[in-house]
Amino acid sequence: MTLDEIDKIVHDYIVEDNSYPSAIDFMRYPKSVCTTVNDVVAHGLPCSYVLKEGDFLNIDVVCYKNGYHGDNSAMVMLGEVDPEIIRLAQVTRESMFLAIE
């Protein structure tokens, strides 16, 4: 699966839900979602990159519905990922929930 294919899936889902993908045209951003793979720091641009075993991917979705913008981000691990990356994702997620409390 490519990052462009993920963008299309997310775009279609948002539009079918009578929502708008807020990322489009935000500061000239051309896509519906941010897909950040491996060592890219943030807000990766979907492209023809084909995901493979061992990749880790952050998917950042922002949409507008009923007068509100919602922002969600999730880290996805594909197959066997470096244990240090898994630990980093676990610690940052736990830290986020502790900060919310």
N, CA, C and O atoms as a GROMACS GRO file, in nm:
protein
  404
    1MET      N    1   0.084  -0.117   0.000
    1MET     CA    2   0.000   0.000   0.000
    1MET      C    3   0.089   0.124   0.000
    1MET      O    4   0.193   0.126   0.067
    2THR      N    5   0.048   0.226  -0.075
    2THR     CA    6   0.126   0.350  -0.080
    2THR      C    7   0.065   0.454   0.014
    2THR      O    8  -0.048   0.442   0.059
    3LEU      N    9   0.143   0.557   0.041
    3LEU     CA   10   0.093   0.667   0.122
    3LEU      C   11  -0.019   0.742   0.050
    3LEU      O   12  -0.113   0.789   0.114
    4ASP      N   13  -0.009   0.752  -0.083
    4ASP     CA   14  -0.117   0.813  -0.162
    4ASP      C   15  -0.247   0.734  -0.147
    4ASP      O   16  -0.355   0.793  -0.140
    5GLU      N   17  -0.238   0.603  -0.142
    5GLU     CA   18  -0.358   0.521  -0.126
    5GLU      C   19  -0.423   0.545   0.011
    5GLU      O   20  -0.545   0.550   0.022
    6ILE      N   21  -0.341   0.559   0.113
    6ILE     CA   22  -0.394   0.592   0.246
    6ILE      C   23  -0.465   0.727   0.242
    6ILE      O   24  -0.574   0.742   0.297
    7ASP      N   25  -0.403   0.824   0.178
    7ASP     CA   26  -0.464   0.957   0.166
    7ASP      C   27  -0.601   0.947   0.099
    7ASP      O   28  -0.697   1.010   0.145
    8LYS      N   29  -0.613   0.869  -0.007
    8LYS     CA   30  -0.741   0.855  -0.078
    8LYS      C   31  -0.846   0.789   0.010
    8LYS      O   32  -0.961   0.832   0.013
    9ILE      N   33  -0.807   0.684   0.082
    9ILE     CA   34  -0.901   0.615   0.172
    9ILE      C   35  -0.954   0.711   0.277
    9ILE      O   36  -1.074   0.718   0.301
   10VAL      N   37  -0.863   0.786   0.340
   10VAL     CA   38  -0.903   0.881   0.444
   10VAL      C   39  -0.990   0.991   0.384
   10VAL      O   40  -1.093   1.027   0.441
   11HIS      N   41  -0.948   1.046   0.270
   11HIS     CA   42  -1.024   1.152   0.204
   11HIS      C   43  -1.168   1.105   0.175
   11HIS      O   44  -1.264   1.174   0.210
   12ASP      N   45  -1.180   0.989   0.113
   12ASP     CA   46  -1.312   0.938   0.076
   12ASP      C   47  -1.399   0.916   0.200
   12ASP      O   48  -1.518   0.946   0.198
   13TYR      N   49  -1.341   0.863   0.306
   13TYR     CA   50  -1.416   0.838   0.430
   13TYR      C   51  -1.468   0.970   0.490
   13TYR      O   52  -1.584   0.978   0.530
   14ILE      N   53  -1.382   1.070   0.495
   14ILE     CA   54  -1.421   1.199   0.551
   14ILE      C   55  -1.534   1.261   0.469
   14ILE      O   56  -1.634   1.306   0.525
   15VAL      N   57  -1.519   1.263   0.338
   15VAL     CA   58  -1.620   1.323   0.250
   15VAL      C   59  -1.752   1.247   0.258
   15VAL      O   60  -1.859   1.309   0.261
   16GLU      N   61  -1.746   1.114   0.261
   16GLU     CA   62  -1.869   1.034   0.272
   16GLU      C   63  -1.943   1.061   0.403
   16GLU      O   64  -2.064   1.037   0.412
   17ASP      N   65  -1.871   1.110   0.503
   17ASP     CA   66  -1.931   1.142   0.633
   17ASP      C   67  -1.978   1.288   0.637
   17ASP      O   68  -2.005   1.342   0.744
   18ASN      N   69  -1.990   1.351   0.520
   18ASN     CA   70  -2.032   1.491   0.511
   18ASN      C   71  -1.943   1.585   0.592
   18ASN      O   72  -1.991   1.679   0.656
   19SER      N   73  -1.814   1.556   0.588
   19SER     CA   74  -1.713   1.638   0.656
   19SER      C   75  -1.616   1.689   0.550
   19SER      O   76  -1.627   1.655   0.432
   20TYR      N   77  -1.520   1.770   0.595
   20TYR     CA   78  -1.420   1.826   0.504
   20TYR      C   79  -1.281   1.799   0.560
   20TYR      O   80  -1.256   1.826   0.677
   21PRO      N   81  -1.188   1.746   0.479
   21PRO     CA   82  -1.051   1.724   0.526
   21PRO      C   83  -0.977   1.857   0.540
   21PRO      O   84  -0.935   1.917   0.440
   22SER      N   85  -0.961   1.903   0.662
   22SER     CA   86  -0.907   2.036   0.690
   22SER      C   87  -0.764   2.058   0.641
   22SER      O   88  -0.724   2.172   0.618
   23ALA      N   89  -0.688   1.951   0.625
   23ALA     CA   90  -0.548   1.967   0.584
   23ALA      C   91  -0.536   2.025   0.442
   23ALA      O   92  -0.440   2.096   0.412
   24ILE      N   93  -0.634   1.995   0.356
   24ILE     CA   94  -0.626   2.042   0.217
   24ILE      C   95  -0.620   2.194   0.215
   24ILE      O   96  -0.705   2.263   0.272
   25ASP      N   97  -0.519   2.245   0.149
   25ASP     CA   98  -0.495   2.389   0.130
   25ASP      C   99  -0.456   2.464   0.258
   25ASP      O  100  -0.445   2.586   0.254
   26PHE      N  101  -0.436   2.394   0.369
   26PHE     CA  102  -0.383   2.463   0.487
   26PHE      C  103  -0.236   2.492   0.459
   26PHE      O  104  -0.155   2.399   0.449
   27MET      N  105  -0.203   2.617   0.448
   27MET     CA  106  -0.067   2.660   0.414
   27MET      C  107  -0.019   2.589   0.286
   27MET      O  108   0.096   2.545   0.276
   28ARG      N  109  -0.109   2.579   0.189
   28ARG     CA  110  -0.084   2.518   0.057
   28ARG      C  111  -0.059   2.367   0.062
   28ARG      O  112  -0.001   2.312  -0.031
   29TYR      N  113  -0.100   2.300   0.169
   29TYR     CA  114  -0.084   2.155   0.179
   29TYR      C  115  -0.179   2.089   0.080
   29TYR      O  116  -0.299   2.119   0.081
   30PRO      N  117  -0.130   1.999  -0.007
   30PRO     CA  118  -0.212   1.947  -0.116
   30PRO      C  119  -0.291   1.819  -0.088
   30PRO      O  120  -0.363   1.771  -0.176
   31LYS      N  121  -0.279   1.764   0.030
   31LYS     CA  122  -0.340   1.633   0.058
   31LYS      C  123  -0.440   1.641   0.173
   31LYS      O  124  -0.453   1.744   0.239
   32SER      N  125  -0.510   1.529   0.196
   32SER     CA  126  -0.613   1.523   0.301
   32SER      C  127  -0.559   1.478   0.436
   32SER      O  128  -0.624   1.500   0.538
   33VAL      N  129  -0.442   1.418   0.437
   33VAL     CA  130  -0.388   1.358   0.558
   33VAL      C  131  -0.236   1.376   0.558
   33VAL      O  132  -0.175   1.391   0.452
   34CYS      N  133  -0.176   1.373   0.675
   34CYS     CA  134  -0.030   1.370   0.685
   34CYS      C  135   0.010   1.226   0.715
   34CYS      O  136  -0.045   1.162   0.805
   35THR      N  137   0.106   1.176   0.640
   35THR     CA  138   0.158   1.040   0.662
   35THR      C  139   0.308   1.050   0.683
   35THR      O  140   0.384   1.078   0.590
   36THR      N  141   0.349   1.026   0.804
   36THR     CA  142   0.490   1.042   0.840
   36THR      C  143   0.551   0.905   0.863
   36THR      O  144   0.511   0.833   0.954
   37VAL      N  145   0.648   0.870   0.781
   37VAL     CA  146   0.707   0.736   0.783
   37VAL      C  147   0.847   0.740   0.844
   37VAL      O  148   0.928   0.826   0.811
   38ASN      N  149   0.872   0.646   0.933
   38ASN     CA  150   1.004   0.619   0.990
   38ASN      C  151   1.069   0.744   1.048
   38ASN      O  152   1.015   0.799   1.144
   39ASP      N  153   1.180   0.791   0.995
   39ASP     CA  154   1.256   0.899   1.059
   39ASP      C  155   1.217   1.039   1.011
   39ASP      O  156   1.285   1.136   1.044
   40VAL      N  157   1.109   1.052   0.935
   40VAL     CA  158   1.059   1.186   0.900
   40VAL      C  159   1.002   1.245   1.029
   40VAL      O  160   0.930   1.178   1.102
   41VAL      N  161   1.034   1.371   1.057
   41VAL     CA  162   1.000   1.428   1.187
   41VAL      C  163   0.850   1.453   1.204
   41VAL      O  164   0.793   1.411   1.304
   42ALA      N  165   0.786   1.519   1.110
   42ALA     CA  166   0.643   1.551   1.126
   42ALA      C  167   0.581   1.592   0.994
   42ALA      O  168   0.649   1.639   0.903
   43HIS      N  169   0.450   1.571   0.986
   43HIS     CA  170   0.367   1.618   0.874
   43HIS      C  171   0.420   1.574   0.737
   43HIS      O  172   0.435   1.656   0.646
   44GLY      N  173   0.447   1.446   0.725
   44GLY     CA  174   0.491   1.392   0.597
   44GLY      C  175   0.382   1.400   0.492
   44GLY      O  176   0.264   1.388   0.522
   45LEU      N  177   0.422   1.422   0.371
   45LEU     CA  178   0.332   1.437   0.258
   45LEU      C  179   0.309   1.302   0.192
   45LEU      O  180   0.405   1.236   0.152
   46PRO      N  181   0.182   1.257   0.179
   46PRO     CA  182   0.157   1.132   0.109
   46PRO      C  183   0.217   1.134  -0.032
   46PRO      O  184   0.216   1.236  -0.100
   47CYS      N  185   0.269   1.018  -0.072
   47CYS     CA  186   0.336   1.006  -0.202
   47CYS      C  187   0.328   0.862  -0.248
   47CYS      O  188   0.248   0.784  -0.194
   48SER      N  189   0.407   0.825  -0.344
   48SER     CA  190   0.403   0.690  -0.400
   48SER      C  191   0.486   0.588  -0.320
   48SER      O  192   0.500   0.474  -0.362
   49TYR      N  193   0.540   0.630  -0.204
   49TYR     CA  194   0.618   0.539  -0.121
   49TYR      C  195   0.534   0.416  -0.086
   49TYR      O  196   0.421   0.430  -0.038
   50VAL      N  197   0.588   0.298  -0.108
   50VAL     CA  198   0.519   0.174  -0.076
   50VAL      C  199   0.564   0.129   0.063
   50VAL      O  200   0.682   0.108   0.088
   51LEU      N  201   0.468   0.115   0.154
   51LEU     CA  202   0.500   0.071   0.289
   51LEU      C  203   0.551  -0.072   0.288
   51LEU      O  204   0.512  -0.154   0.205
   52LYS      N  205   0.643  -0.099   0.384
   52LYS     CA  206   0.703  -0.233   0.389
   52LYS      C  207   0.717  -0.278   0.534
   52LYS      O  208   0.705  -0.200   0.628
   53GLU      N  209   0.743  -0.404   0.549
   53GLU     CA  210   0.767  -0.465   0.680
   53GLU      C  211   0.872  -0.385   0.756
   53GLU      O  212   0.977  -0.351   0.702
   54GLY      N  213   0.842  -0.355   0.882
   54GLY     CA  214   0.936  -0.283   0.966
   54GLY      C  215   0.917  -0.132   0.966
   54GLY      O  216   0.976  -0.062   1.049
   55ASP      N  217   0.834  -0.081   0.875
   55ASP     CA  218   0.806   0.064   0.876
   55ASP      C  219   0.718   0.098   0.995
   55ASP      O  220   0.643   0.014   1.045
   56PHE      N  221   0.730   0.220   1.041
   56PHE     CA  222   0.636   0.274   1.139
   56PHE      C  223   0.583   0.403   1.080
   56PHE      O  224   0.657   0.482   1.022
   57LEU      N  225   0.455   0.422   1.096
   57LEU     CA  226   0.384   0.527   1.025
   57LEU      C  227   0.294   0.604   1.120
   57LEU      O  228   0.216   0.544   1.195
   58ASN      N  229   0.304   0.736   1.117
   58ASN     CA  230   0.210   0.819   1.190
   58ASN      C  231   0.110   0.875   1.089
   58ASN      O  232   0.148   0.933   0.987
   59ILE      N  233  -0.017   0.857   1.118
   59ILE     CA  234  -0.124   0.909   1.032
   59ILE      C  235  -0.194   1.019   1.110
   59ILE      O  236  -0.247   0.996   1.219
   60ASP      N  237  -0.194   1.139   1.054
   60ASP     CA  238  -0.251   1.256   1.119
   60ASP      C  239  -0.371   1.302   1.035
   60ASP      O  240  -0.356   1.344   0.920
   61VAL      N  241  -0.489   1.295   1.094
   61VAL     CA  242  -0.613   1.329   1.025
   61VAL      C  243  -0.677   1.449   1.093
   61VAL      O  244  -0.696   1.450   1.215
   62VAL      N  245  -0.710   1.551   1.015
   62VAL     CA  246  -0.780   1.669   1.065
   62VAL      C  247  -0.901   1.690   0.976
   62VAL      O  248  -0.889   1.696   0.853
   63CYS      N  249  -1.019   1.700   1.037
   63CYS     CA  250  -1.137   1.724   0.955
   63CYS      C  251  -1.230   1.826   1.022
   63CYS      O  252  -1.223   1.852   1.142
   64TYR      N  253  -1.317   1.881   0.940
   64TYR     CA  254  -1.413   1.981   0.983
   64TYR      C  255  -1.553   1.922   0.968
   64TYR      O  256  -1.590   1.874   0.861
   65LYS      N  257  -1.630   1.926   1.077
   65LYS     CA  258  -1.767   1.873   1.075
   65LYS      C  259  -1.852   1.951   1.174
   65LYS      O  260  -1.813   1.974   1.289
   66ASN      N  261  -1.968   1.991   1.127
   66ASN     CA  262  -2.066   2.059   1.213
   66ASN      C  263  -2.006   2.179   1.286
   66ASN      O  264  -2.037   2.202   1.403
   67GLY      N  265  -1.920   2.254   1.218
   67GLY     CA  266  -1.865   2.376   1.277
   67GLY      C  267  -1.741   2.358   1.361
   67GLY      O  268  -1.692   2.453   1.422
   68TYR      N  269  -1.688   2.237   1.366
   68TYR     CA  270  -1.571   2.210   1.450
   68TYR      C  271  -1.462   2.139   1.370
   68TYR      O  272  -1.490   2.058   1.281
   69HIS      N  273  -1.337   2.171   1.403
   69HIS     CA  274  -1.222   2.098   1.350
   69HIS      C  275  -1.181   1.994   1.454
   69HIS      O  276  -1.172   2.024   1.572
   70GLY      N  277  -1.156   1.872   1.408
   70GLY     CA  278  -1.106   1.767   1.496
   70GLY      C  279  -0.971   1.721   1.444
   70GLY      O  280  -0.950   1.713   1.323
   71ASP      N  281  -0.880   1.690   1.534
   71ASP     CA  282  -0.745   1.649   1.496
   71ASP      C  283  -0.713   1.519   1.569
   71ASP      O  284  -0.729   1.509   1.690
   72ASN      N  285  -0.667   1.420   1.493
   72ASN     CA  286  -0.635   1.292   1.551
   72ASN      C  287  -0.508   1.237   1.486
   72ASN      O  288  -0.484   1.256   1.367
   73SER      N  289  -0.429   1.170   1.565
   73SER     CA  290  -0.304   1.114   1.514
   73SER      C  291  -0.286   0.975   1.573
   73SER      O  292  -0.315   0.953   1.691
   74ALA      N  293  -0.238   0.883   1.491
   74ALA     CA  294  -0.213   0.747   1.540
   74ALA      C  295  -0.085   0.693   1.480
   74ALA      O  296  -0.052   0.719   1.364
   75MET      N  297  -0.013   0.617   1.560
   75MET     CA  298   0.109   0.551   1.515
   75MET      C  299   0.075   0.406   1.482
   75MET      O  300   0.013   0.336   1.562
   76VAL      N  301   0.118   0.362   1.363
   76VAL     CA  302   0.092   0.227   1.317
   76VAL      C  303   0.227   0.158   1.294
   76VAL      O  304   0.314   0.212   1.226
   77MET      N  305   0.242   0.040   1.349
   77MET     CA  306   0.363  -0.039   1.331
   77MET      C  307   0.334  -0.150   1.230
   77MET      O  308   0.234  -0.221   1.243
   78LEU      N  309   0.420  -0.164   1.131
   78LEU     CA  310   0.399  -0.264   1.027
   78LEU      C  311   0.494  -0.382   1.047
   78LEU      O  312   0.612  -0.376   1.013
   79GLY      N  313   0.441  -0.489   1.101
   79GLY     CA  314   0.522  -0.609   1.122
   79GLY      C  315   0.622  -0.592   1.234
   79GLY      O  316   0.593  -0.530   1.336
   80GLU      N  317   0.741  -0.646   1.214
   80GLU     CA  318   0.849  -0.641   1.312
   80GLU      C  319   0.918  -0.505   1.306
   80GLU      O  320   0.986  -0.473   1.208
   81VAL      N  321   0.900  -0.425   1.411
   81VAL     CA  322   0.958  -0.291   1.419
   81VAL      C  323   1.063  -0.291   1.530
   81VAL      O  324   1.050  -0.362   1.629
   82ASP      N  325   1.166  -0.210   1.512
   82ASP     CA  326   1.272  -0.197   1.612
   82ASP      C  327   1.211  -0.176   1.751
   82ASP      O  328   1.127  -0.088   1.768
   83PRO      N  329   1.251  -0.256   1.851
   83PRO     CA  330   1.196  -0.244   1.987
   83PRO      C  331   1.210  -0.103   2.046
   83PRO      O  332   1.125  -0.060   2.124
   84GLU      N  333   1.316  -0.031   2.010
   84GLU     CA  334   1.332   0.106   2.061
   84GLU      C  335   1.222   0.197   2.007
   84GLU      O  336   1.177   0.287   2.077
   85ILE      N  337   1.180   0.176   1.884
   85ILE     CA  338   1.072   0.256   1.825
   85ILE      C  339   0.940   0.223   1.894
   85ILE      O  340   0.861   0.312   1.924
   86ILE      N  341   0.916   0.095   1.919
   86ILE     CA  342   0.795   0.054   1.989
   86ILE      C  343   0.790   0.118   2.127
   86ILE      O  344   0.686   0.170   2.168
   87ARG      N  345   0.900   0.115   2.197
   87ARG     CA  346   0.908   0.175   2.332
   87ARG      C  347   0.884   0.325   2.325
   87ARG      O  348   0.811   0.380   2.407
   88LEU      N  349   0.945   0.393   2.229
   88LEU     CA  350   0.925   0.537   2.212
   88LEU      C  351   0.777   0.569   2.190
   88LEU      O  352   0.725   0.662   2.250
   89ALA      N  353   0.711   0.493   2.105
   89ALA     CA  354   0.568   0.516   2.078
   89ALA      C  355   0.486   0.493   2.204
   89ALA      O  356   0.392   0.569   2.231
   90GLN      N  357   0.518   0.390   2.282
   90GLN     CA  358   0.445   0.361   2.406
   90GLN      C  359   0.462   0.474   2.508
   90GLN      O  360   0.365   0.518   2.570
   91VAL      N  361   0.585   0.518   2.525
   91VAL     CA  362   0.613   0.622   2.625
   91VAL      C  363   0.548   0.755   2.586
   91VAL      O  364   0.493   0.824   2.672
   92THR      N  365   0.554   0.791   2.460
   92THR     CA  366   0.493   0.918   2.419
   92THR      C  367   0.342   0.913   2.432
   92THR      O  368   0.280   1.012   2.470
   93ARG      N  369   0.281   0.798   2.402
   93ARG     CA  370   0.136   0.784   2.418
   93ARG      C  371   0.098   0.795   2.565
   93ARG      O  372   0.004   0.866   2.601
   94GLU      N  373   0.170   0.724   2.650
   94GLU     CA  374   0.143   0.731   2.795
   94GLU      C  375   0.160   0.874   2.846
   94GLU      O  376   0.080   0.920   2.926
   95SER      N  377   0.262   0.941   2.800
   95SER     CA  378   0.287   1.080   2.842
   95SER      C  379   0.172   1.171   2.801
   95SER      O  380   0.131   1.258   2.878
   96MET      N  381   0.119   1.150   2.681
   96MET     CA  382   0.007   1.231   2.635
   96MET      C  383  -0.113   1.214   2.728
   96MET      O  384  -0.174   1.312   2.769
   97PHE      N  385  -0.146   1.089   2.761
   97PHE     CA  386  -0.262   1.066   2.848
   97PHE      C  387  -0.238   1.118   2.989
   97PHE      O  388  -0.332   1.165   3.053
   98LEU      N  389  -0.116   1.111   3.038
   98LEU     CA  390  -0.086   1.169   3.170
   98LEU      C  391  -0.102   1.321   3.167
   98LEU      O  392  -0.151   1.381   3.263
   99ALA      N  393  -0.060   1.383   3.059
   99ALA     CA  394  -0.074   1.528   3.045
   99ALA      C  395  -0.221   1.570   3.038
   99ALA      O  396  -0.258   1.676   3.089
  100ILE      N  397  -0.303   1.488   2.975
  100ILE     CA  398  -0.446   1.519   2.964
  100ILE      C  399  -0.513   1.513   3.101
  100ILE      O  400  -0.603   1.592   3.130
  101GLU      N  401  -0.471   1.420   3.184
  101GLU     CA  402  -0.528   1.410   3.320
  101GLU      C  403  -0.502   1.537   3.396
  101GLU      O  404  -0.542   1.549   3.512
   0.00000   0.00000   0.00000
